[in-house]
Amino acid sequence: MLEVGTSAPAFTLPDQNGEQVSLDDFAGQWVLLWWYPKASTPG
């Protein structure tokens, strides 16, 4: 768990189109990362 004010670690994730996006792609900008932990899972 990150503490409030801690910079996010470097990461690369697929976007909604399957394209790889890195945190570095948004250097100098505010970023909001939103995910659904149980998306695409049964139940």
GROMACS elastic network, one bead per residue, 0.5 to 0.9 nm:
[ bonds ]
;  ai    aj funct       b0    kb
    2     5     6  0.82803   500
    2     6     6  0.62346   500
    2     7     6  0.83367   500
    2     8     6  0.79029   500
    3     6     6  0.55885   500
    3     7     6  0.89854   500
    4     7     6  0.87735   500
    6     9     6  0.89307   500
    8    11     6  0.84265   500
    8    23     6  0.84517   500
    9    23     6  0.83520   500
   10    22     6  0.73898   500
   10    23     6  0.59622   500
   10    24     6  0.72587   500
   11    21     6  0.83436   500
   11    22     6  0.56580   500
   11    23     6  0.58156   500
   11    24     6  0.82046   500
   12    20     6  0.63161   500
   12    21     6  0.54089   500
   12    23     6  0.65887   500
   12    24     6  0.87120   500
   13    18     6  0.86481   500
   13    19     6  0.80940   500
   13    20     6  0.54778   500
   13    21     6  0.54470   500
   13    22     6  0.64975   500
   13    23     6  0.87585   500
   14    17     6  0.73731   500
   14    19     6  0.51548   500
   14    21     6  0.59654   500
   14    22     6  0.87494   500
   15    18     6  0.51784   500
   15    19     6  0.54258   500
   15    20     6  0.63075   500
   15    21     6  0.64656   500
   16    19     6  0.74737   500
   17    20     6  0.88313   500
   21    24     6  0.83912   500
   21    25     6  0.68227   500
   22    25     6  0.53573   500
   22    26     6  0.76304   500
   23    26     6  0.56723   500
   23    27     6  0.70376   500
   23    31     6  0.82491   500
   24    27     6  0.51911   500
   24    28     6  0.89528   500
   26    29     6  0.54757   500
   26    30     6  0.75889   500
   26    31     6  0.71907   500
   27    30     6  0.83355   500
   35    38     6  0.89232   500
   35    39     6  0.82264   500
   36    39     6  0.52743   500
   36    40     6  0.88985   500
   37    40     6  0.87395   500
   37    41     6  0.87842   500
   38    41     6  0.55759   500
   38    42     6  0.82737   500
   38    43     6  0.87239   500
   39    42     6  0.84975   500
